[in-house]
Amino acid sequence: MWKTSYDERLADWYNLRQAVQQLNQHDQLLLINDWWYQSPVVPRVINWTQEDTWPNPWELLTNKGYCELARALGIVYTLMLLEQPLHSDLKIVFTGQDNLVLVDQGKYILNWAPGEMLNTHSIPAITVKNTIDSSKLVSFLQ
């Protein structure tokens, strides 16, 4: 269940990051994906074309609802703060319909559905209309 106050969400997010530290990559990715899928869904909160206005992780947690891009951003921020080499080359991509998180040079896809992590070898190639590499988001973590 998504916590109602900012302080509760912040503590829950911290607990998530601590809980996944000892898990293998597969379980880490699923748990983080599922945690963000608990968030309330709303139409667009973040605009692809206004990257410089995107919230940092702490601002993101103040939101009362999350669009698909905001949820993808939350997943990426969470993985970046783990600072583990397991999660290399993070990207958020827009396919024209979905905002997906690509992990480990696109080997895994998150933000597809709760309880699911896709392997890029098991699906047809995706068409990418927009992309942002996590290296462009590092400044949001400071």
N, C-alpha and C positions, 0 to 999 in steps of 0.2 A: 504494500500500500504506500502511496506517495505521501510523504509527510506534509503537513499543512503549513507549518511555520518555516521561515528561512533558517532559523537556528537548528530546527529538527532536520531539515534537508541537508544542511551543511555537515552536521554530525553524522548523518546516515551515509553521506557521500564519503566522508573520511573513513568511516567503518568499512565501507565497500573497498576502498583502496587498500586498507590494511588486510582485509579478509582475502583478497586475491593474491597477495604477495607470495604465498606458499603453494599456489595452484600451478598446474601446468598451463601452457599457453591456451590450449583448447578450452579448458574450464574457465580460465580468466576471461577470455573473450566472450564466452556465453554468459557468464555472470554479469559482466559489465553491460552487455547488450540488453539483457533482461532487466537490469536495474533501471536503465533509461527508458525501457518500454513501460515502466510503471507510471511514467509521467503523464499528466493530463494532455490530451491532444487538442490543439487549436489550429485554425488556418494559419497562414504565414505570419511568423513573428520576426524572422530574419530574412533579409533580402540578399540574394546572391550578388547583385551588382553593387552593393554597398558594404563591401568587406571591411572597410576601415571603421565602420560603425558596429561591427559585431561585438557582442559582449565578451568579457573575459569570463573564466569559469565561475567566479564568485558572483558576478552580475547575472550570469545565466541562471544560477540557482535562485535568484530573486523572482524569476518569472513564475506566474501561476499556471501557465500552459506552454506547450512546446509544439512547434511545427516539426515536420520531418527533418528539416535542415538544422534546427536548434537541437534536436535529439542527436543527430549525427555529430554536431559540434561538441556536445556533452560527452559522447563516447570518445571522441578523439582527445579532448582535454584530459579525460580520465586516464587514458592510455599514456599520454605524454607525461603526466605527473608520476606515473609508475617508474619512469626512467629505466625501463628494462630493454635490453637488446632484442628480446623476443618480439617486440612490436616495432619493427623497423619500417621505414617508408610508409607512413600513414598518409592517406589521401581521403578527401571527401569529394565525391563525384556526383554530378547531376546528370541523369540519363534522359531527361525530358519528362520523366514521370516520377522517378525515385531519387532520393538523396542517400547515397550509399557510402559506407566507410570501407576503404580498401586497406588491408593490413598485410604487412610482410611482402612488399612488392606486388600487391594485388592477389596474393594467394588465397586470402580469406575475405569474405564480404560480410559486413555487419550492417545493422539498421535495415534489414530486409523484413524480418518478422521476429516476434518474441520466441525464444527457445530455438532459434535457427541461426546457424552460421554456415554460409555457403562456401564451397570451395570453387574457385574459378575454373577448375578442371572439370567440374560437374555440370556447368551451365554453358549455354552459348555465349559468345562474346557479347559484351555490353557496349552500347553506343554511349559515348561520353560527350555531353554538350558543354559542361563546365567542370572545372576541377580546381581544387586548392590543396597544395601540399602542406603538411603539418609544419614544415620549416617556416612558412609564412605566418604561423600562429604562435610561434615561440614568444614573441613580444607580448602577447595577451596573458602570458603566465607570470609576468613580472609585476 
